Amino acid sequence: MAVQTPPRATEKPQGWKSFTYGELDEIKRDLHFHPSPVKNPKRLTFDQIAHYNEKGYLTGIRIFAEKEALQNRVYFDSILERTFAAGKDSYSIATAHRKYRGVHEMATHPVVLDYVSDILGDRFVLWGTHFFCKMPGDGKAVSWHQDASYWPMTPSKTVTLWLAIDDSDTGNGCMRVIPRSHHQGHLTWRYSEKSENNVLDQTVDNAEQYGDPPVDFILKAGEISMHSDLILHGSEPNRSDRRRCGLTMRYAATDVRAYMGWNEKGVVCRGTDPDGHWSNYPPPEEY
Ligand SMILES: O=C(O)CCC(=O)C(=O)O
């Protein structure tokens, strides 16, 4: 299969493809951690950048004031209503910036992009947005995994900003990470057991052996965490009577190559894309 030639953007959407892990393995991927090269940050302190490089994450950063966070929640409620009306579940809202203008706007908010530029530098794309919305008592967990393990992209230079739509804490199944595990390269995983009730399908066993003890990301609505695409992370089920929704917003340096049509997801946020790799479609109409 000719998966090694990087695709160029086309005028007409071709669509991203589903693929098997066997096909993914045919792509020669560079999966090791690329530390932030940024020397003139706009929002993060030098200590925060050093923390990200050493531990693979940052947390507790406020982006949206309380009033705006409430607007985000009301907006997400309307997306969720449309999703349920279409017979889909609360985890199905993926690549949402290509479907909903409001999500595109949230993920390209100038303050959000400043934080991304403090990790990736001056040239990057937004390519992923996925709501992880745990309804009260739905029983779903996210098993320990590395994001880059799932993606047809190389090199691994994606940072995810997880924006709390609802308050997120230990009681309603907040995200957790294994600090320093992003230095371990691509770890061995297995298919998740049905009994894990995993939203995704990969599990890395005995995650604690790969770094420091797990850290819970306790966030108020409107705050973000940031994590490397190689850090081990996951979350427990929501055992509370409160919803726990977070919007993952994923950004990659423009020189990352995406296969399987995933370059069509990419929107240039800062700098240019001299090779015309990312499709850079305009924001969608539907709000
Ligand atoms: O929201 C969660 O619980 C998990 C999110 C996640 O796995 C991710 O950001 O890749």
The ligand as an SDF file (V2000), in Angstrom:
LIG
                    3D

 10  9  0  0  0  0  0  0  0  0999 V2000
  -11.4850   12.8920   28.5260 O   0  0  0  0  0  0  0  0  0  0  0  0
  -11.0070   11.8080   28.8370 C   0  0  0  0  0  0  0  0  0  0  0  0
  -11.3800   11.1940   29.8070 O   0  0  0  0  0  0  0  0  0  0  0  0
   -9.9200   11.2070   28.0080 C   0  0  0  0  0  0  0  0  0  0  0  0
   -9.4060   12.1240   26.9580 C   0  0  0  0  0  0  0  0  0  0  0  0
   -8.3860   11.5030   26.1050 C   0  0  0  0  0  0  0  0  0  0  0  0
   -8.1580   10.3260   26.1180 O   0  0  0  0  0  0  0  0  0  0  0  0
   -7.5970   12.3320   25.2040 C   0  0  0  0  0  0  0  0  0  0  0  0
   -7.5620   13.5460   25.3380 O   0  0  0  0  0  0  0  0  0  0  0  0
   -6.9650   11.7710   24.3320 O   0  0  0  0  0  0  0  0  0  0  0  0
  1  2  2  0
  2  3  1  0
  2  4  1  0
  4  5  1  0
  5  6  1  0
  6  7  2  0
  6  8  1  0
  8  9  2  0
  8 10  1  0
M  END
$$$$
